[in-house]
Amino acid sequence: MIADHFIRASSRNLLRPAQPYSSEPSFTVTKFSGLFLLPLFLIIASFPAYAEKISYADLEDGDIITVTLDQLLPTQAVISYDKEYAHLYRYNKSKKNIYHALCKLNGGGKVKKWDENSSPTDIESYSCTKKLGSQTHDLASVVVGPDNGLLYLTTQHHILSSFWDMPNGGTSVPIRLKVTFNLLGSGDDFWPEMRNDNAVWLYNQKGKKISPSDLPDFIGLKQLKEDKYLSLAYFLQGISYDLPQNNTDPNTKEPYSRVPYLALQWSLVLREKMTVDDINFNNRDEYAAALAEAATVMVDMASNEKVGKTNLPAIAMGKFSEVDSKALEAMLTSHNSEWYYATEYRINKKKKATPKKLLEEQEKTLKGTESQSEKEKQAKE
């Protein structure tokens, strides 16, 4: 299975132009402590600090590397399409939002300067308020290994996929990332170690267990599958549950521990306790009803009931004792909520994919139904 991923990564690298001074896929690593005395050809003047091209074996935990999106291998097979749709809607609303997102995910704060000639694939065509890579808490993370050329993305699959799928985005968008572990040469121990570190999610869009060889080749909507239960869990954070670390354990008086893949764990619970098979997510009323049901499912769980594939009780997974109905209503009624952005993008996407004649027929049917309902209402009065 490791060999399969290595072959896929190698074939992708063959599609890119050969890079000078290196037989490996090209990347740079940025160091923010000390100065490097390097030959002139190793210095990349546009980077926020001196940058040195090195081998994968030399990467250390905490190093910041710059690669293109096509060099990243996902560590999960699913995403919430609606979470990505919210990003894409924001990009369509204003191009400036594209560069805000790029600056933030590149560790550069907010966008400082851009224009109509700026491009997501050209990191020199826009500027940010901070040095790129300096805001390390905003960077996505990767694990290196087990062979040269393999970089496994462990965070930020949704927004990086939006960079892949957005207009003028794609495979060659450069992104800065933080190395969390270098497992180069780990061989057969690679995947057991990834599982032990909770750095991989091996379940598909049906909630079924998969093997590492089943993971997609790339990020983006064409490769990662849609998990609608994950969308429900994503939007309900702050409504029926919260980040565990934001709550205090009454026994220890200490914050609960952070839980990897928190929303994905909750999505498994929702999959067990409700169904979305007959729900039209392009219909806001149906979608809102599904969210209300899912929120109730969560808060009605016993505090000691285990969540997903964890051994943790619901209370340690951030479960609320009751639904925050005000927060739910605000999300469903505001035109500036992530949910509204996602559904607006979803509805517009559906309209573009539907023939005009069919849309007109659907509109006539809807008007006829509304007219009949009004007549029945008046007759009762």
Residue pairs with C-beta under 8 A, 6 or more apart in sequence:
1 191
1 211
1 212
1 213
2 146
2 147
2 187
2 188
2 190
2 191
2 212
4 213
5 73
5 150
5 212
5 213
5 215
6 147
6 149
6 150
8 73
8 217
9 25
9 71
9 73
9 149
9 150
10 149
12 70
12 71
12 217
13 25
13 71
13 149
16 25
16 26
16 68
16 70
19 25
19 26
20 41
21 41
21 42
21 53
22 53
22 55
24 55
24 56
24 148
24 149
25 67
25 71
25 149
26 53
26 67
27 53
27 65
27 66
27 67
27 71
28 44
28 47
28 51
28 52
28 53
28 65
28 66
29 51
29 52
29 53
29 54
29 58
29 59
29 63
29 64
29 65
29 66
30 47
30 48
30 49
30 50
30 51
30 63
30 64
30 65
30 66
30 133
30 176
31 49
31 50
31 51
31 52
31 63
32 49
32 64
32 133
32 134
35 50
36 50
36 52
38 50
38 52
42 51
42 52
42 53
43 50
43 51
44 51
46 123
46 124
47 66
47 132
47 133
48 108
48 131
48 132
48 133
48 134
49 131
49 133
51 66
55 148
56 144
56 145
56 148
56 149
56 182
56 184
57 148
57 182
57 184
57 185
59 65
59 144
59 179
59 182
59 184
60 179
60 182
61 179
61 180
61 181
61 182
62 178
62 179
63 178
63 179
64 107
64 133
64 136
64 139
64 176
64 177
64 178
64 179
65 142
65 176
65 177
65 179
66 133
66 174
66 175
66 176
66 177
67 151
67 174
67 175
67 177
68 171
68 172
68 173
68 174
68 175
69 160
69 163
69 164
69 170
69 171
69 172
69 173
69 175
69 218
69 219
70 171
70 172
70 218
71 151
72 142
72 151
72 152
72 153
72 160
72 177
72 218
72 219
73 150
73 151
73 152
73 153
73 215
73 217
73 218
74 152
74 153
74 157
74 215
74 216
74 218
74 219
74 223
74 224
75 143
75 152
75 153
75 154
75 157
75 194
75 199
75 200
75 201
75 215
76 157
76 200
76 201
76 215
76 224
76 261
76 264
77 201
77 202
77 203
77 204
77 205
77 210
77 214
77 215
77 216
77 224
77 225
78 201
78 203
78 204
78 205
78 224
78 225
78 226
78 227
78 230
78 264
79 157
79 158
79 161
79 224
79 225
79 226
79 227
79 230
80 158
80 226
80 227
80 228
80 230
80 231
80 234
80 263
81 221
81 226
81 231
81 346
82 231
82 234
82 235
82 281
82 339
82 342
82 343
82 346
83 158
83 230
83 231
83 234
83 338
83 342
84 158
84 159
84 161
84 162
84 165
84 221
85 341
85 342
85 345
85 346
85 349
86 338
86 339
86 341
86 342
86 345
87 101
87 158
87 159
87 162
87 166
88 162
88 165
88 166
88 345
89 341
89 342
89 344
89 345
90 97
90 101
90 341
91 97
91 98
91 101
91 162
91 166
91 167
92 167
92 345
95 114
95 116
95 118
96 111
96 114
98 120
98 166
99 111
99 114
99 118
99 120
99 126
100 110
100 111
101 159
101 162
101 163
102 111
102 120
102 126
102 163
102 173
103 109
103 110
103 111
103 112
103 126
103 128
103 129
103 130
103 132
104 110
104 135
104 138
105 138
105 139
105 140
105 156
105 159
105 160
105 163
105 175
105 176
106 123
106 128
106 132
106 133
106 139
106 175
106 176
107 130
107 132
107 133
107 134
107 135
107 136
107 138
107 139
107 176
108 128
108 129
108 130
108 131
108 132
108 133
108 134
108 135
109 128
109 129
109 130
109 135
110 128
110 129
111 126
111 127
111 128
111 129
112 126
112 127
112 128
112 129
113 126
113 127
114 125
114 126
114 127
117 125
118 125
118 126
119 125
119 168
120 163
120 166
120 168
120 169
120 173
121 168
121 169
121 170
121 172
121 173
121 174
123 132
123 174
132 176
133 139
133 176
136 178
139 176
139 177
139 178
140 153
140 154
140 155
140 156
140 160
140 175
140 177
140 178
141 153
141 154
141 155
141 156
141 177
141 178
141 179
141 180
142 151
142 152
142 153
142 154
142 177
142 178
142 179
142 180
143 151
143 152
143 154
143 179
143 180
143 181
143 182
143 183
143 194
143 199
144 150
144 151
144 152
144 179
144 181
144 182
144 183
144 184
145 152
145 181
145 182
145 183
145 184
145 185
145 186
145 190
146 183
146 184
146 185
146 186
146 187
146 189
146 190
147 184
147 185
148 184
151 177
152 194
152 199
152 200
153 160
153 177
153 219
154 180
154 199
154 200
157 219
157 224
160 175
160 219
161 219
161 220
161 221
161 224
162 169
163 169
163 173
163 175
164 170
164 171
164 173
164 218
164 219
164 220
165 220
165 221
171 218
180 199
181 197
181 199
183 189
183 190
183 193
183 194
186 193
191 200
191 212
194 200
194 212
195 202
198 260
198 261
199 260
200 212
200 215
201 261
201 264
202 209
202 210
202 211
202 212
202 214
202 215
203 209
203 210
203 264
203 268
204 210
204 214
204 225
205 225
205 226
205 227
207 229
207 267
207 268
207 271
216 223
216 224
217 223
227 264
227 267
228 276
228 279
228 281
229 267
229 268
229 270
229 271
229 276
230 263
230 264
230 267
231 281
231 342
232 267
232 270
232 276
232 290
232 291
232 294
233 263
233 264
233 266
233 267
233 270
233 294
234 263
235 291
235 331
235 338
235 339
236 266
236 291
236 294
236 295
236 298
237 243
237 263
237 318
238 324
238 327
239 295
239 320
239 323
239 324
239 327
239 328
239 331
240 294
240 295
240 296
240 298
240 299
240 319
240 320
240 323
240 324
241 266
241 298
241 317
241 318
241 319
241 320
242 318
242 320
243 258
243 262
243 318
244 255
244 256
244 257
244 258
244 259
244 262
244 316
244 317
244 318
245 255
245 256
245 257
245 258
246 255
246 318
247 255
247 256
247 315
247 318
248 254
248 255
248 256
249 255
249 256
249 316
256 316
256 318
257 316
259 265
259 310
259 312
259 316
259 317
259 318
262 317
262 318
264 308
265 307
265 308
265 309
265 310
265 317
266 298
266 307
266 308
266 317
267 308
268 307
268 308
268 309
269 297
269 298
269 301
269 307
269 308
270 294
270 297
270 298
273 297
274 290
274 293
274 294
274 297
276 290
279 286
279 287
279 289
279 290
280 286
280 287
281 287
281 290
281 343
281 346
282 343
282 346
282 347
282 350
284 332
284 343
284 347
287 343
288 332
291 328
291 332
291 339
292 323
292 328
295 323
295 328
296 323
298 314
298 319
298 320
299 319
299 320
299 321
299 322
299 323
301 307
301 314
301 319
302 314
303 313
303 314
303 315
303 319
304 313
304 314
304 315
305 313
305 314
306 312
306 313
306 314
307 313
307 314
307 317
307 319
308 317
310 317
330 337
331 337
331 338
331 339
331 340
332 339
334 340
351 359
354 362
